[in-house]
Amino acid sequence: MQGLPTLATLELIFADFRLNYQHLEDWHRRKRGQLAQARKECHSKELFRALRPDCPEALDFLTSTNQFQILAVDSSTGAVQLNADIPSFVGCWTLQGEHIHPVPVVDLDFLESDRTWCLFESDCLPIPGQKIQQTLSITEVPSIHDALLKFWLPRWQNMTHVPADAWDRVVQFTKAFIPKGHLRPAHLGLADYRRAFKKGSALRTAGPDGWQKADVLALPDCMLADMVKLYTHVEQGRPWPQQLTRGHVFCLQKAKHNFEPGNFRPVVLFSIWYRLWSSLQSRHYLSQLEQVANFPAFGFLSGRGCHDLTYAVQTSIELALGQNAALCGGLFDIEKCFNFIPRGPVMFLAKWFGVDDGVICGWTSFLSAMHRAFVIRHEPSDAVCSDNGLPEGDGLSCLGMVLLDFSFHFYMRHFQLHDTLILW
């Protein structure tokens, strides 16, 4: 029987194994570096993609903030009278930025039945007039759905009581001072839709109806031609199929560390078939509008992105300073702008600027039948309709925003002061 190796032999075996293992790790490290370098050389966009900020995370919970004003303080007991009832004392409480721990008060002689009191477990009592803030976390999916619907429904359904003549000023000004446009219709055929499916990066994600890009690319021309006929029928006044009018809303966070419902952008994912039609129509008319825009307009136009606006403002200021010239201006930011755009004036402007009647008919029909549901953790809420706003996720919404920008530019230019610069 052969004897066991000595300790010195085992140490030599281990040293040899460790050395070879280190060589193997070095080899892998070099190969990974060479592979990464080759990938970056072959795809220069990889470097810029790696430097992009992280995408916003999916909505997983919300916070709700309530504020209460302090009306009176009892220094002997520490009881504080508030201006409203507190349904629950759970959550995070702050006073002047400091965390506090209020508790409900019971069995005090001076309590009134219609007043709310709470007791502060703190050495520093507040003073009347200050406000305390309660932050609640909403983690249950049905509760998140309810909070989102409660926030967005009043904005999506607020045109019911607006009279039809509310937009007469817009209509009359447009007819009097904005030149009537003449835009060429798209005349899209089977080859155009087939080409768009092959190139369109925005069509990679399947919509609520389940159709995916690979499914469409595998369709024979005869079946794809049937879908093209559907677009023709819609433009002639027929309604959209109900399966294509459903949209799933995915909320994207705008500012970090803010989980209020209003800090999430409701981006809608529609059927791949509607996204194809709306994106092609929008791209066709935007390309013509950018040719006739002989004024500094920015946003959704080729070579005139929103980031170019900052450069234009800076250049104007530098020129004014260098030439000792007067310059005035203002900045307006309409919050949740797409969701507040009235649809009636947009359709009138589309017709006035020269958008084809069939496109306007199909666009109007879709917005009227559209119903959206919030999706949280793969669970959809109840689908709701709307009578106001242009959904983010619809290609034609970009066209509607540009039409509003153009008309607003004409309006401001008509009433502007002499030598005032207008940028949009």
C-alpha positions, 0 to 999 in steps of 0.5 A: 500500500502506497503511503500518503504524501507528506506535508511538504508534498501537499504544500507543493501540490497546492502551490502548483494548483494555485499558480495554475488557477491564477494563470487561468483567471488572468487568461479569462480576464484578458479574454474578457477585456479583449471581447469587450474591446472588440464589442465596443469597436464593432458597435460604437454605440455600446459605449454611449449606452453604457454611460446612459443613466439607469432606466427608471424602475417599475412602480412597486409602491406609492406614498400618500402625503397628508398635511394637518395644521396645528390649531392649539397646544396644551402645554401641560398634557402635550395634547395638540388640536389639529384642523382635520380628523386623522383616519389613522396614526400609522406612517411617518410623521414629520414636523418642520423636517423632524420625525415625530411620533404622535399618538391619539389622545383619550380620556381628557376632560377638555376634548370636544367630540368634533375636534381631533387631538393628538399627543406628541411624545417629544420634549419640544412641543409645536406651536399653533400655526405649524403644520405636521405631515403624515406620509403613508406607504401604499403597497397593496396592488388594489390600493395602488390601482385605486390611488392612480385612478383617483389621481388621473381620472379627474384629469382624463375625464374633465371635459364633460361640463366644458361648453362647445363654445369655450374654444371659439376664440382659438378657432376664430384666431386660427381662421383669421391669422394662421395660414391654411396649410396644404399637406400631402397625404401619406398613401401608405401601401403594403410595402411601407408597412412591411418595411416599418415593421422590419425597422421600427424599434418602437414595435418590439414590445407586444401590446395588450392584444398579444401580437408581437413583431415576430408574428407580424414579420411571419405573416404572408402578404395576403394576411398583412394586406387584410390589416392594411384594409382595416386601416383604410376602413378606419379612415373611412369612418368605421370603428376600430376593433375593441381589441386594438383600443385597449392600452396598458399604462406603465408608470415611469418615475420622473424625479427620484425619491418621490413616490407620489402618484403625480410623480409618475408619467403614465406611458401607455402601451397600445396594440402593435397595429395601432402603434404602427399606423399612428407612428407612420402617419405622425412621422409623415406629417411631422416631416412636412411641418418641419419644412414649413416652420420658418420660425424657431420651433423645437420638439418632435422635429428633425434637427430641432429637439427639445435639447436644442432649445437650451442652446438657442436661448443661450445663444440669444442671450449672448448675442443680446449681451454682446450687442447691448440689445434689449431682450425679454422672455419667459419660461412656461412649463405646463405640468402633465401637458399631454394629459390636459390637451383638449381634443376638439381644438387639436382636431380642428388645428389638424384639419386647418394645417392640412392633415388628411380627413381620413387620418383625423377620422381614424385618430378621433375614433381611436381616442373616443374608444380608447380605454386604459388600465394601469398595470402593477406587478403584471396585474391590470386595473379596471380599464377607464375611458377618457374625454380629454388629453392625448395619451403618451405612447400614441405617435399622433400625440406628438403631432398634436403637440406640434400643432398646438406649438405652431398655433401658440407661436402664431398667437404670441407673435401676433401680440408680441412686442417689437423685436421680441424673440419667441422660441418654442 
